[in-house]
Amino acid sequence: MFLTCYNQKSFVLMADGMPVSINLDIETGLQVIFFLSILGAFLAVVTGIQSIRAGSKLMFFRKRQQMMMVGWRNVVLAVVLAGVAFSLNRFAEPAIYRVFPPSPTITLTPTITLTPTVTLTPTITLTPTITLTPLFSPTPLLPANYEQKFTSQITPGADSLFSSLQFSRKIEGNLPVEPLLDFVNPVDHLYGTFSYDKMVDGAQWTALWIRGGEVVCEETKPWDGGTGGYGFTDCLLPSAKWLPGDYEVQVFLGPQFISGGKFTVSGNAATSTRTPIPTRTPAPTITRIPTKTLVPIISPTPRLTDTRQPTLTSQVTVTLPGGLVPDVFIITVTGTPPSGYIP
């Protein structure tokens, strides 16, 4: 239900001498006067232009002046009517409401009427007798051999939250740079980023990168990223091992699956080429030119020559008793032989 404000004034018209009362609100009356002013201005312009054109063709001066004067009067009248129409549309209604304040009236708002619809008659629903059991669980399970690698004894929080993974070739501040779902070879290092909240430091978490049911990258360790923020798991492989196909990353908190994501690698993987091992090139050796071997010459061993010269001592006069002359005289030689030489 809405309230619409308007005033009504009675206009009396005479039809065959009988008064007729017409009730018009202020807004409607002003709109009628506005359109009539516009219509009058248009007709005045048309008739004025026609009078000016017709007067310019007359030969008599006075007739021509009268006809053109009528035409210009009509043009001026059209301008006045246009000004009146503008003033009525812009200023008349607020000015009238100052003199005659609007009185609120109740306006009924139409309500929605409900249309009767056809009620379907219930039919017999067949109950299946055989229930198909899915062969694979929709929730990934952590292999038992990874549970044996757990080193943490802290129980993960039951209200811990992980977002879905986004994959990219590089990250900045644990946030992905140009995340993609399809990577074209060559590929060597990929990141899976996520946001987390209500985590417990020390709880064991595991990330598995899987292609065709085979784990190509893995990590399992105690959580050390705090209670909330942004984290990542990454996989670094040689380019030759990024085979084309569908890949899936599964994140587990303890033994329970908590988040994951999928991406595709297309294009042929780069083939690995064996890098030759450099061998040591022997340095050139210097070949000595044979020199002339000197043949030793046997030098004769000098022999020591006895340079001793006998020296004669003073003549010894031996006087024997009785005046005898001795038959033999002994001469003694004195001298210094060379060192270490005995003749």
C-alpha atoms as one frame of an Amber mdcrd trajectory, in Angstrom:
protein
   0.000   0.000   0.000   1.473   3.382  -1.058   0.488   7.021  -0.411   0.183
   9.315  -3.431  -0.125  13.080  -2.867  -2.269  15.220  -5.187  -4.847  18.022
  -5.133  -8.029  18.154  -7.139  -9.729  21.247  -8.527 -13.174  21.320 -10.167
 -13.505  22.750 -13.646 -17.068  23.611 -14.778 -17.917  23.408 -18.475 -21.192
  24.317 -20.115 -22.637  21.634 -22.395 -25.999  22.662 -23.851 -26.467  25.132
 -21.048 -25.879  22.424 -18.376 -22.871  22.638 -16.079 -20.523  19.689 -16.180
 -17.924  19.148 -13.455 -14.568  17.577 -14.342 -12.165  16.588 -11.547  -8.479
  16.996 -12.476  -5.477  16.775 -10.197  -2.782  19.468 -10.384  -0.174  17.293
 -12.051  -2.552  16.204 -14.826  -3.783  19.770 -15.427  -0.228  21.077 -15.735
   0.679  18.306 -18.185  -2.369  19.214 -20.339  -1.409  22.912 -20.352   2.208
  22.002 -21.149   1.297  19.931 -24.190  -1.183  22.565 -25.387   1.573  25.209
 -25.127   3.922  23.043 -27.148   1.234  22.484 -29.772   0.407  26.212 -29.917
   4.108  27.124 -30.315   4.464  24.635 -33.149   1.379  25.975 -34.987   2.512
  29.578 -34.447   5.921  28.842 -35.953   4.404  27.112 -38.975   1.857  29.873
 -39.679   4.435  32.603 -39.088   6.900  31.101 -41.558   4.133  30.687 -44.113
   3.019  34.344 -43.667   6.591  35.618 -44.082   7.103  33.601 -47.259   3.739
  34.695 -48.700   4.337  38.366 -47.851   7.737  38.402 -49.522   6.077  37.463
 -52.820   3.542  40.337 -52.861   4.222  43.236 -55.186   2.496  45.938 -53.137
   4.615  47.373 -50.401   1.903  47.925 -47.798   0.354  44.477 -48.277   3.786
  42.888 -48.119   4.656  44.694 -44.871   1.362  43.706 -43.219   1.701  40.056
 -44.191   5.313  39.826 -42.982   4.405  41.616 -39.731   1.733  38.982 -39.041
   4.289  36.248 -39.704   6.849  37.713 -37.286   4.171  38.131 -34.629   3.362
  34.431 -34.919   7.074  33.552 -34.555   7.332  35.707 -31.407   4.157  34.056
 -30.095   5.724  30.637 -30.673   8.796  31.679 -28.636   6.555  32.935 -25.821
   4.542  29.711 -25.780   7.757  27.660 -25.696   8.918  29.694 -22.688   5.574
  29.181 -20.991   5.749  25.425 -21.618   9.281  25.267 -20.150   8.214  27.256
 -17.062   5.141  25.084 -16.513   7.192  21.920 -16.734   9.949  23.191 -14.456
   8.510  25.610 -11.877   4.672  25.498 -11.917   4.037  22.339  -9.898   6.349
  23.185  -6.920   4.905  26.731  -6.805   1.306  25.467  -6.752   2.121  22.935
  -3.991   3.328  25.791  -1.819  -0.096  27.419  -2.061  -2.112  24.196  -1.989
  -0.271  21.626   0.164  -0.813  18.069  -1.101  -3.085  15.797   0.903  -2.090
  12.140   1.231  -4.450   9.546  -0.115  -4.336   5.817   0.214  -3.484   3.936
  -2.923  -4.197   0.232  -2.920  -1.413  -1.975  -4.172  -2.595  -4.949  -6.219
  -1.788  -8.294  -4.679  -0.748 -11.451  -6.445  -3.647 -13.740  -7.185  -2.733
 -17.393  -6.918  -3.648 -19.455  -9.939  -4.691 -22.986  -9.129  -2.350 -25.584
 -10.571  -2.916 -29.181 -11.476  -1.925 -31.536  -8.690  -0.172 -34.632  -9.994
  -1.515 -37.933  -8.827   1.202 -39.980  -7.128   2.264 -43.022  -9.058   3.799
 -46.251  -7.895   7.565 -46.002  -7.635   9.422 -49.214  -8.365  11.982 -50.138
  -5.714  15.172 -51.569  -7.196  15.965 -54.999  -5.837  19.666 -55.034  -6.822
  21.866 -52.314  -5.362  25.032 -51.701  -7.341  28.120 -51.329  -5.188  30.714
 -48.942  -6.643  34.040 -50.597  -7.343  36.068 -47.520  -6.403  35.594 -45.183
  -3.484  35.154 -41.547  -4.506  37.351 -40.475  -1.577  41.060 -41.271  -2.106
  42.703 -43.454   0.505  46.269 -43.130   1.723  48.306 -46.284   0.941  49.327
 -48.244   4.018  53.054 -48.028   3.254  52.929 -44.233   3.726  51.326 -44.563
   7.145  54.371 -46.573   8.184  56.547 -43.547   7.329  54.734 -41.246   9.773
  57.074 -39.683  12.348  54.603 -37.393  14.118  52.584 -38.423  17.167  50.334
 -35.311  17.112  46.689 -35.844  16.153  45.506 -33.458  13.372  42.693 -31.057
  14.173  39.237 -32.213  13.113  38.271 -28.730  11.838  41.396 -28.146   9.698
  40.632 -26.710   6.247  42.472 -26.827   2.901  41.445 -25.135  -0.344  41.594
 -26.776  -3.758  45.018 -26.840  -5.406  46.144 -24.448  -8.144  49.053 -25.466
 -10.377  51.762 -23.247 -11.866  55.370 -23.325 -13.057  56.524 -20.814 -10.417
  55.287 -19.132  -7.246  55.845 -15.853  -5.415  55.180 -15.716  -1.689  53.499
 -19.172  -1.808  51.000 -17.800  -4.364  50.773 -19.152  -7.936  52.046 -17.126
 -10.894  49.797 -17.674 -13.959  48.025 -20.846 -12.734  47.075 -23.352 -15.455
  45.281 -26.669 -15.857  47.108 -27.726 -19.046  50.907 -27.606 -19.267  52.792
 -28.078 -22.521  56.144 -29.866 -22.500  58.932 -29.263 -21.707  58.097 -29.325
 -17.990  60.537 -29.813 -15.134  59.204 -28.210 -11.926  55.524 -27.718 -10.998
  53.902 -26.296  -7.871  50.511 -27.001  -6.302  49.471 -24.083  -4.063  46.647
 -23.910  -1.538  45.355 -21.916   1.420  44.796 -23.465   4.833  43.302 -22.650
   8.228  43.030 -24.152  11.726  46.087 -26.356  11.271  48.139 -27.836  14.126
  51.932 -27.685  13.947  53.522 -31.116  14.105  50.592 -33.006  12.528  51.649
 -35.390   9.749  50.642 -34.384   6.223  51.292 -36.112   2.919  51.153 -35.025
  -0.737  51.134 -37.564  -3.600  51.594 -36.677  -7.302  49.975 -39.471  -9.327
  49.866 -40.292 -13.048  47.998 -43.365 -14.255  47.846 -44.841 -10.750  51.618
 -44.499 -10.269  53.137 -42.085  -7.757  55.713 -39.872  -9.487  56.403 -37.470
  -6.568  55.719 -37.689  -2.862  56.362 -35.907   0.409  55.279 -36.719   3.948
  56.442 -34.800   7.001  55.176 -33.019  10.123  53.351 -29.743   9.482  55.387
 -26.585  10.233  53.420 -23.807   8.493  51.415 -22.424  11.430  47.648 -22.324
  11.865  46.693 -20.437   8.699  48.126 -18.985   5.494  49.268 -20.161   2.070
  51.316 -23.269   1.326  52.487 -25.396  -1.564  53.628 -28.833  -2.617  56.005
 -29.243  -5.540  57.295 -31.907  -7.895  60.719 -31.692  -9.543  61.434 -34.310
 -12.233  63.679 -34.538 -15.277  61.899 -33.279 -18.382  61.948 -36.768 -19.901
  59.763 -38.116 -17.048  56.897 -35.632 -17.514  54.943 -37.893 -19.858  51.765
 -36.521 -21.477  48.544 -37.420 -19.696  46.334 -36.603 -16.712  47.925 -35.982
 -13.320  46.300 -35.825  -9.887  47.661 -34.452  -6.605  46.193 -35.825  -3.370
  46.821 -34.145  -0.009  46.259 -36.100   3.213  46.182 -34.853   6.795  47.134
 -37.855   8.805  45.473 -40.801   7.010  42.454 -38.699   5.926  42.109 -37.099
   2.476  41.724 -33.308   2.849  42.252 -31.729  -0.591  43.459 -32.339  -4.137
  43.540 -31.182  -7.729  44.043 -32.343 -11.291  45.969 -31.024 -14.300  47.107
 -32.223 -17.721  50.498 -32.365 -19.420  50.417 -32.350 -23.230  53.086 -32.620
 -25.881  55.892 -35.117 -26.192  58.284 -35.274 -23.273  61.812 -34.098 -23.893
  64.215 -36.945 -24.677  67.225 -37.196 -22.433  70.594 -37.003 -24.164  73.702
 -38.505 -22.617  76.250 -35.868 -21.807  79.729 -37.116 -22.732  82.141 -37.200
 -19.831  85.203 -35.129 -20.650  88.428 -37.194 -20.767  91.792 -35.941 -19.745
  94.055 -35.225 -22.670  97.638 -36.136 -21.782  99.972 -33.217 -21.949 102.805
 -33.530 -24.476 106.013 -34.860 -22.963 109.400 -33.366 -23.626 111.726 -35.803
 -25.384 115.281 -35.193 -24.372 117.872 -35.164 -27.124 120.633 -37.625 -26.195
 123.785 -35.862 -25.234 127.329 -37.031 -25.839 128.510 -39.286 -23.048 132.008
 -38.491 -22.022 134.305 -41.477 -21.868 136.440 -41.294 -18.777 140.121 -41.181
 -19.471 142.291 -43.102 -17.084 144.810 -40.759 -15.710 148.009 -42.318 -14.447
 148.276 -42.293 -10.711 151.223 -40.183  -9.751 153.812 -41.973  -7.780 155.429
 -40.440  -4.859 159.061 -39.725  -5.389 161.398 -39.873  -2.503 162.973 -36.518
  -2.401 165.042 -37.195   0.500 168.696 -36.327   0.008 171.254 -37.779   2.211
 173.116 -35.272   4.169 176.460 -35.800   5.341 177.318 -35.031   8.838 180.547
 -33.781   9.994 183.363 -36.227   9.797 183.619 -38.164  12.891 187.052 -38.860
  14.034 187.273 -42.001  15.963 190.198 -42.477  18.040 190.700 -45.925  19.186
 192.894 -46.761  22.024 196.291 -47.798  20.960 196.207 -45.779  17.779 194.220
 -48.322  15.821 192.308 -47.390  12.721 188.788 -48.878  12.402 188.108 -51.147
   9.449 184.443 -50.088   8.937 182.815 -46.680   9.168 179.064 -46.295   9.607
 177.490 -43.288   7.883 174.154 -42.142   9.259 171.765 -40.231   6.905 169.258
 -37.910   8.528 166.201 -36.281   6.815 162.352 -35.884   6.886 160.451 -38.290
   4.586 156.983 -37.321   3.048 153.956 -37.748   5.313 152.820 -41.316   5.589
 155.482 -42.638   3.221 157.935 -45.212   4.436 160.624 -46.185   1.960
